[in-house]
Amino acid sequence: MTDKYYALFEEQQKDRGINIEKVKSKIKQLKVETPSWGFGDSGTRFKVFEQEGVPRDPFEKFEDAAQVHKFTGTSPSVAIHIPWDKVDDYKALKSHAESLDLSIGAVNPNLFQDNDYKFGSVTNVDKSIRQKATDHLLECVDIAKEVDSKIVSLWFADGTNYPGQADFRQRKKWMQECLQTMYDKMDSDMRMLIEYKFFEPAFYHTDLADWGMAFNMANKLGPKAEVLVDTGHHPQATNIEHIVAYLLDEKRLGGFHFNSRKYADDDLIVAAHNPHEIYLILQQIVAAEEDSDQGVVSTAGNIAYMLDQCHNVEPKIPAMIRSILNVQNLYAKACLVNLEELKEAQEKQDVLRAEQAVREAYECDVTPLLQAVREEMGAAVDPMKAYQESGYAEKILTRGKGGASW
């Protein structure tokens, strides 16, 4: 039955002028990192909800992450957060990951959960605290080198709650000084991804509040520094696909964190509330990937994708699988846009035809395509069902409650 549906899908796409084999190849190349912290206990600002079976240490986090990759075939790396994932022997953690067909991905410093950082980390008026924060950044560079990770991913909670609380310009200078020290210690093939967020936990100002500030900081530091975009780190109604396109054109989009939000940085399952937004973002990326295929220099193929989510009430592993499936679904749709037709409509200023070219692909049911791709990749045709029938969820209940938490 699946073959019949796929044959019909393939015929329909060929009629639309789509090279289906090229689309399948692109979907197979899509890799989305999972975050170690997404497998532990988490919650809201008001309560952390404990679940039975969550990992008790970084090694068990990788074991759970391996289930996501096993059934989807799309998540071969896991980001770690220090000190949440601090271990005595990082080589042992790396070896454990490799035994599970995984690798250690981005290393994430934590500069927001120490009492010393109450008034900022790299922007703190206290020089000794700025040095402490810088030392932690350098520690994470060393860890990245030890586990063969090429990415250190930065997010700062630094900011203020009230007018007059701090000197904006001085804090900007202090941040650049600290990041320059870190930048200089990184190997030439490493990348520093600079994330921004317009508010929270500070409510008057955030030191890296938007993509322009992150972009400016990356430019000042050098080519190893790039911007990291997170879906939930923007004011309502922000045109994130425009930001993505701009950064792609400037060759400064280094990473993208998938999640979903309704109001603020909700960090919910990706595409749970506005799948069309994720689709439009991915459509810009796919168009830039096509530039690379045509010999135009593009960094679209070097974006580090990761889920950055907080599964408060739902079981962790299925939530990760659902997010991966949603990303695959929307990326597949983005690959089905007839870019030649779109370009022709744009050149003729045919607004309705251009909108139709983008909308038509979004409305395609890509289930037969994804099932065929997964089968060719050796992954489960229905990853969620395969995981639920695997017995792993029942097996890990022996861990009990009280596992790892941020």
Wavefront OBJ file of the C-alpha trace (Angstrom):
o trace
v 0.000 0.000 0.000
v 2.848 2.366 0.869
v 4.505 1.707 -2.502
v 1.259 2.584 -4.262
v 0.927 5.874 -2.420
v 4.577 6.727 -2.991
v 4.343 5.973 -6.734
v 1.397 8.359 -6.982
v 3.229 11.007 -4.945
v 6.321 10.692 -7.123
v 4.264 11.068 -10.292
v 2.493 14.141 -8.928
v 5.762 15.823 -7.977
v 7.363 15.088 -11.336
v 4.371 16.749 -12.956
v 5.143 19.793 -10.793
v 8.731 19.831 -12.064
v 10.283 18.484 -8.870
v 13.365 16.234 -8.930
v 12.177 13.752 -6.318
v 15.510 11.933 -5.998
v 17.233 15.206 -5.202
v 14.580 15.944 -2.583
v 15.079 12.531 -0.999
v 18.827 13.080 -0.887
v 18.369 16.420 0.879
v 16.030 14.923 3.490
v 18.541 12.166 4.209
v 21.236 14.775 4.838
v 19.127 16.676 7.378
v 20.520 16.199 10.898
v 18.965 17.683 14.027
v 20.863 17.520 17.316
v 19.044 16.677 20.523
v 19.866 18.432 23.824
v 20.935 16.345 26.803
v 18.897 18.566 29.133
v 15.719 17.794 27.214
v 15.787 14.245 28.554
v 15.942 15.244 32.233
v 13.281 16.563 34.588
v 12.136 20.061 33.753
v 9.277 22.426 34.379
v 8.091 25.996 34.489
v 9.344 28.943 36.550
v 6.998 27.669 39.253
v 7.654 23.943 39.455
v 9.915 21.168 38.169
v 7.809 18.062 37.578
v 9.517 14.759 38.253
v 8.834 11.832 35.937
v 9.631 8.186 36.377
v 12.451 6.869 34.236
v 14.301 10.077 33.402
v 18.110 9.782 33.187
v 20.108 10.043 36.386
v 23.395 11.106 34.770
v 24.840 12.197 31.406
v 25.513 8.598 30.379
v 21.833 7.691 30.679
v 20.888 10.873 28.816
v 22.892 9.598 25.863
v 21.191 6.214 26.105
v 17.814 7.918 25.786
v 19.034 10.156 22.974
v 20.177 7.031 21.139
v 16.558 5.908 20.985
v 15.598 9.068 19.112
v 18.351 8.506 16.565
v 17.685 4.781 16.325
v 14.092 5.259 15.228
v 14.390 8.498 13.209
v 17.900 8.164 11.762
v 18.217 11.939 11.967
v 19.765 12.811 15.354
v 23.316 11.436 15.519
v 24.656 14.033 17.974
v 23.756 15.289 21.441
v 24.500 18.734 22.864
v 25.838 18.892 26.411
v 25.480 21.592 29.049
v 28.165 22.314 31.602
v 27.945 21.859 34.587
v 24.682 19.915 34.138
v 26.639 17.270 32.218
v 29.934 17.612 34.027
v 31.784 14.295 34.432
v 35.184 13.290 35.729
v 36.162 11.652 32.450
v 34.966 13.268 29.217
v 36.785 10.683 27.130
v 34.614 8.047 28.803
v 31.475 10.029 27.950
v 32.654 10.393 24.354
v 33.368 6.644 24.164
v 29.946 5.877 25.622
v 28.304 8.109 23.014
v 30.191 6.407 20.197
v 29.131 2.981 21.476
v 25.549 4.178 20.943
v 26.284 5.445 17.395
v 26.212 9.023 18.676
v 28.681 11.870 18.981
v 28.905 14.808 21.354
v 27.662 17.950 19.680
v 27.656 21.543 20.859
v 29.083 22.335 24.285
v 26.923 24.848 26.176
v 28.358 26.886 29.068
v 26.056 27.793 31.955
v 26.384 31.442 32.977
v 23.009 31.912 34.630
v 22.652 29.549 37.588
v 25.393 30.674 39.923
v 24.672 33.114 42.754
v 27.607 35.222 41.588
v 25.750 35.894 38.329
v 22.798 37.621 39.986
v 23.809 40.901 38.321
v 25.448 39.411 35.254
v 28.286 37.134 34.237
v 30.539 38.509 31.486
v 28.909 41.930 31.948
v 29.142 42.066 35.739
v 30.624 45.245 37.203
v 32.722 43.016 39.482
v 35.916 42.149 37.587
v 36.440 38.930 39.571
v 33.014 37.652 38.499
v 33.721 38.523 34.874
v 36.940 36.535 35.208
v 35.040 33.620 36.729
v 32.643 33.641 33.775
v 35.524 33.865 31.302
v 37.266 30.942 33.005
v 34.090 28.872 32.576
v 33.960 29.747 28.881
v 37.584 28.645 28.517
v 36.771 25.439 30.421
v 34.043 24.669 27.888
v 36.441 25.257 24.996
v 38.785 22.704 26.588
v 35.921 20.230 27.018
v 34.911 20.709 23.385
v 38.448 19.946 22.276
v 38.558 16.862 24.502
v 35.343 15.380 23.057
v 36.082 16.501 19.468
v 33.200 18.961 19.361
v 33.620 21.867 16.972
v 30.891 24.076 18.440
v 30.566 26.056 21.645
v 27.079 27.530 21.885
v 26.531 30.666 23.974
v 23.429 32.118 25.561
v 23.632 34.848 28.191
v 20.983 35.747 30.749
v 22.859 38.997 31.396
v 20.615 42.037 31.596
v 18.884 44.438 33.955
v 15.400 44.947 35.393
v 15.355 48.720 35.940
v 16.424 51.938 34.201
v 19.722 53.183 35.547
v 20.669 49.803 37.005
v 23.765 49.483 34.819
v 25.806 51.133 32.072
v 24.721 49.624 28.728
v 27.829 50.663 26.811
v 30.280 49.517 29.451
v 28.574 46.113 29.673
v 28.870 45.776 25.892
v 32.620 46.371 26.110
v 33.039 43.860 28.952
v 31.148 41.183 27.020
v 33.313 41.654 23.956
v 36.492 41.450 26.047
v 35.425 38.147 27.619
v 34.291 36.626 24.330
v 37.490 37.733 22.605
v 39.503 35.835 25.213
v 37.414 32.747 24.542
v 37.571 33.240 20.766
v 41.354 33.414 20.803
v 41.576 30.045 22.570
v 39.401 28.239 20.018
v 40.980 26.158 17.261
v 40.685 27.472 13.723
v 38.071 24.844 12.810
v 35.858 25.540 15.846
v 32.759 27.731 15.854
v 31.314 30.048 18.475
v 27.538 30.337 18.098
v 26.143 33.498 19.693
v 22.488 33.327 20.699
v 20.295 36.309 21.527
v 17.013 36.800 23.384
v 14.949 39.958 23.632
v 13.873 39.429 27.256
v 13.916 37.006 30.194
v 15.157 36.510 32.807
v 15.975 40.233 32.757
v 12.970 42.390 31.934
v 14.258 45.911 31.214
v 17.151 45.119 28.919
v 19.130 42.088 27.763
v 22.771 42.573 26.758
v 22.318 40.507 23.580
v 18.728 41.376 22.791
v 18.409 40.699 19.068
v 20.039 39.274 15.966
v 21.672 42.597 15.088
v 23.584 42.709 18.363
v 24.653 39.073 17.991
v 25.607 39.709 14.357
v 27.665 42.759 15.322
v 29.440 40.836 18.081
v 30.241 37.967 15.704
v 31.649 40.388 13.135
v 33.851 42.051 15.731
v 35.212 38.725 16.965
v 35.971 37.144 13.587
v 34.949 34.372 11.171
v 34.795 31.631 13.830
v 31.866 33.482 15.467
v 28.362 33.115 14.044
v 24.781 33.875 15.050
v 22.437 31.312 16.584
v 18.701 31.836 16.004
v 16.122 30.357 18.392
v 12.460 30.310 17.384
v 11.205 31.519 20.748
v 13.694 34.336 21.366
v 11.801 37.048 19.501
v 8.925 39.432 20.137
v 5.533 38.322 18.856
v 5.020 38.640 15.095
v 8.749 38.862 14.309
v 9.517 37.775 10.756
v 12.095 35.137 11.658
v 12.421 33.868 8.091
v 13.581 37.349 7.062
v 16.251 37.309 9.796
v 17.361 33.854 8.663
v 17.598 34.953 5.037
v 19.573 38.074 5.975
v 22.057 36.127 8.088
v 22.413 33.484 5.382
v 23.243 36.156 2.846
v 25.825 37.587 5.242
v 27.203 34.057 5.792
v 26.744 34.417 9.535
v 23.923 31.979 10.342
v 25.707 29.286 12.328
v 22.894 27.548 14.165
v 19.139 27.237 14.543
v 17.252 26.033 17.620
v 13.869 24.488 16.940
v 10.960 24.746 19.363
v 7.465 26.184 19.471
v 6.008 29.089 21.365
v 2.573 30.612 21.768
v 3.422 33.643 23.888
v 7.093 33.855 24.860
v 9.997 31.412 24.966
v 7.711 28.456 25.704
v 10.190 25.850 24.366
v 7.389 23.479 23.408
v 7.429 20.684 20.818
v 8.509 22.204 17.525
v 5.646 23.307 15.226
v 3.041 22.582 17.885
v 1.452 26.021 17.459
v 2.602 27.573 14.196
v 4.008 24.977 11.801
v 3.703 27.391 8.886
v 6.300 29.672 10.489
v 8.840 26.836 10.698
v 8.031 25.909 7.092
v 8.678 29.462 5.860
v 11.983 29.557 7.754
v 13.070 26.252 6.236
v 11.956 27.403 2.793
v 14.449 30.262 2.998
v 17.175 27.845 4.023
v 16.355 25.399 1.216
v 16.470 28.252 -1.306
v 19.921 29.180 0.008
v 20.997 25.529 -0.217
v 20.049 25.669 -3.872
v 22.504 28.546 -4.289
v 25.240 26.179 -3.102
v 24.118 23.580 -5.625
v 24.476 26.220 -8.343
v 28.038 27.023 -7.329
v 27.212 30.170 -5.353
v 29.017 30.390 -2.001
v 26.504 29.684 0.764
v 26.675 28.560 4.386
v 23.167 27.084 4.350
v 24.534 23.556 4.384
v 26.584 24.230 7.520
v 23.803 25.250 9.904
v 23.885 23.417 13.228
v 20.268 22.422 13.904
v 19.160 21.491 17.410
v 15.961 20.973 19.361
v 15.946 23.315 22.348
v 12.827 22.329 24.225
v 11.476 21.910 27.731
v 9.126 18.952 28.000
v 7.282 19.727 31.216
v 4.329 17.361 31.183
v 4.931 14.972 28.276
v 7.314 11.965 28.292
v 10.752 13.025 27.097
v 11.757 10.564 24.372
v 8.431 10.562 22.488
v 8.416 14.366 22.680
v 11.837 14.444 21.007
v 10.717 11.986 18.347
v 7.594 14.040 17.646
v 9.693 17.175 17.204
v 12.099 15.425 14.826
v 9.182 14.115 12.766
v 7.694 17.613 12.596
v 10.986 19.110 11.417
v 11.362 16.386 8.788
v 7.819 16.958 7.597
v 8.241 20.704 7.192
v 11.717 20.440 5.670
v 10.375 17.953 3.109
v 7.605 20.391 2.185
v 10.155 23.195 1.845
v 12.135 21.027 -0.573
v 9.047 20.689 -2.773
v 8.837 24.375 -3.663
v 9.437 24.784 -7.386
v 12.141 27.433 -7.088
v 12.295 28.115 -10.833
v 8.585 28.809 -10.922
v 8.893 30.973 -7.809
v 11.749 32.985 -9.276
v 9.893 33.524 -12.541
v 6.832 34.785 -10.669
v 8.994 37.122 -8.584
v 10.704 38.526 -11.675
v 7.310 39.169 -13.274
v 6.037 40.635 -10.008
v 3.190 38.148 -10.111
v 2.278 38.255 -6.432
v -0.440 35.599 -6.470
v 1.569 33.125 -8.499
v 4.589 33.537 -6.199
v 2.454 33.014 -3.104
v 0.871 29.981 -4.761
v 4.302 28.443 -5.436
v 5.143 28.639 -1.733
v 1.700 27.595 -0.479
v 1.308 24.686 -2.897
v 4.316 22.865 -1.475
v 3.138 23.429 2.090
v -0.183 21.788 1.295
v 1.441 18.588 -0.006
v 1.026 15.435 2.098
v 4.627 14.250 2.385
v 3.859 11.093 4.385
v 4.610 8.699 1.477
v 7.861 10.539 0.751
v 9.084 10.418 4.346
v 8.155 6.772 4.723
v 10.170 5.937 1.609
v 13.147 8.004 2.803
v 13.166 6.361 6.230
v 12.966 2.926 4.704
v 15.953 3.700 2.476
v 17.856 5.079 5.503
v 17.193 1.949 7.538
v 15.137 3.896 10.084
v 11.648 3.028 11.274
v 8.940 3.871 8.743
v 6.765 4.994 11.674
v 9.301 6.073 14.329
v 6.779 6.903 17.034
v 4.993 3.580 16.752
v 8.281 1.688 16.607
v 9.506 3.357 19.795
v 6.244 2.734 21.626
v 6.419 -0.946 20.699
v 10.126 -1.294 21.573
v 9.579 -1.702 25.315
v 12.259 0.891 26.138
v 9.802 3.215 27.875
v 8.834 0.443 30.282
v 12.435 -0.655 30.768
v 13.664 2.725 32.038
v 10.934 2.962 34.681
v 13.289 1.009 36.931
v 15.276 4.253 37.293
v 12.443 5.594 39.420
v 11.988 9.301 40.129
v 14.554 11.894 41.093
v 16.673 11.857 37.965
v 18.794 14.605 36.425
v 17.325 18.089 36.301
v 18.442 21.561 35.433
l 1 2 3 4 5 6 7 8 9 10 11 12 13 14 15 16 17 18 19 20 21 22 23 24 25 26 27 28 29 30 31 32 33 34 35 36 37 38 39 40 41 42 43 44 45 46 47 48 49 50 51 52 53 54 55 56 57 58 59 60 61 62 63 64 65 66 67 68 69 70 71 72 73 74 75 76 77 78 79 80 81 82 83 84 85 86 87 88 89 90 91 92 93 94 95 96 97 98 99 100 101 102 103 104 105 106 107 108 109 110 111 112 113 114 115 116 117 118 119 120 121 122 123 124 125 126 127 128 129 130 131 132 133 134 135 136 137 138 139 140 141 142 143 144 145 146 147 148 149 150 151 152 153 154 155 156 157 158 159 160 161 162 163 164 165 166 167 168 169 170 171 172 173 174 175 176 177 178 179 180 181 182 183 184 185 186 187 188 189 190 191 192 193 194 195 196 197 198 199 200 201 202 203 204 205 206 207 208 209 210 211 212 213 214 215 216 217 218 219 220 221 222 223 224 225 226 227 228 229 230 231 232 233 234 235 236 237 238 239 240 241 242 243 244 245 246 247 248 249 250 251 252 253 254 255 256 257 258 259 260 261 262 263 264 265 266 267 268 269 270 271 272 273 274 275 276 277 278 279 280 281 282 283 284 285 286 287 288 289 290 291 292 293 294 295 296 297 298 299 300 301 302 303 304 305 306 307 308 309 310 311 312 313 314 315 316 317 318 319 320 321 322 323 324 325 326 327 328 329 330 331 332 333 334 335 336 337 338 339 340 341 342 343 344 345 346 347 348 349 350 351 352 353 354 355 356 357 358 359 360 361 362 363 364 365 366 367 368 369 370 371 372 373 374 375 376 377 378 379 380 381 382 383 384 385 386 387 388 389 390 391 392 393 394 395 396 397 398 399 400 401 402 403 404 405 406
